[in-house]
Amino acid sequence: MDLVTNLRDEVKFLETRKGALATGHLKELLQRIIPEEQAAFNKVMTDLDNMEMLLKERQKIKCSMFINRRHRLTLEEEKLKPFSYSRPYDKDLELYKGVLDILDRDNYCDLQGSQHGHLMWVYMDLWKARAEMRMHKQVVKRIHDVAVQQKKNQPSFNLPV
């Protein structure tokens, strides 16, 4: 959980930095960039919700004495692993690595069945925090890229000596 706290602190820092830059031309730039990055973030969060549903289903099967183990293995091999590996943001969020860790180590079964699996909930929080941090870093990166491009396009006023 310490990693999640560190990521959230970094997100707060990036947000304050973003707020300090919101003047004049940068304000217009932010108003254009932020909705685009927010839409990408919402897509990631939708994918994480789908991942959560798959992981819940996997844990339900794993903790059930009545459902055949083959169903869980099919779910893991045909849905969870390909889903996590095929995402363009897998490298930033480390989805595939986390899914493999969950599949190998998450064996907790709750008596009521409402909160099967401890490790998957930790990873879900971590992935959500990383997704939010990724969004803020993308905003800062795009602003930086625009600033560098504008600097290149400005004429230099060096007089010959």
Protein Blocks (a to p, Z undefined) as FASTA:
>chain_A
ZZmmmmmmmmmmmmmmmmmmmgcjlmmmmmmmmmmmmmmmmmmmmmmmmmmmmmmmmmmm
mmpckbcfklmmmmmmmmmmmmmmmpmklmmnommmmmmmmmmmmmcdcfklmmgcjklm
mmmmmmmmmmmmmmmmmmmmmmmmmmmmmmmmpccfbdcZZ
